[in-house]
Amino acid sequence: MEDHYFIAIAGNIGVGKTTMTRLISEKLEWEAYYEPVITNPYLDDFYADMDRWSFHLQVYFLSKRFEIIRTVL
């Protein structure tokens, strides 16, 4: 049976998550998967009214992460 590994990187905006992901994936020769931030339909609304849109934003991110994991495994 083939082993599967999964590394998740989390952090605040601008701390280097994308750079770290790229470096790790290149070093280990793994495929990197990035969170679909630009296509998130709630992002602008979230920054305009965080209290109102934070739940929607997080559910969107969670559902997209789940889709990516399902396609990988």
LINNOR-V870005 format. One record per helix or strand of 2 or more residues. SS is the DSSP state (h for helix, s for strand). FROM is the first residue (numbers start at 1). LEN is the number of residues. Records with the same first field share a line. If there is no record, write none. Layout:
SS=FROM-LEN ; FROM-LEN
//
This chain:
h=17-12 ; 43-6 ; 50-23
//
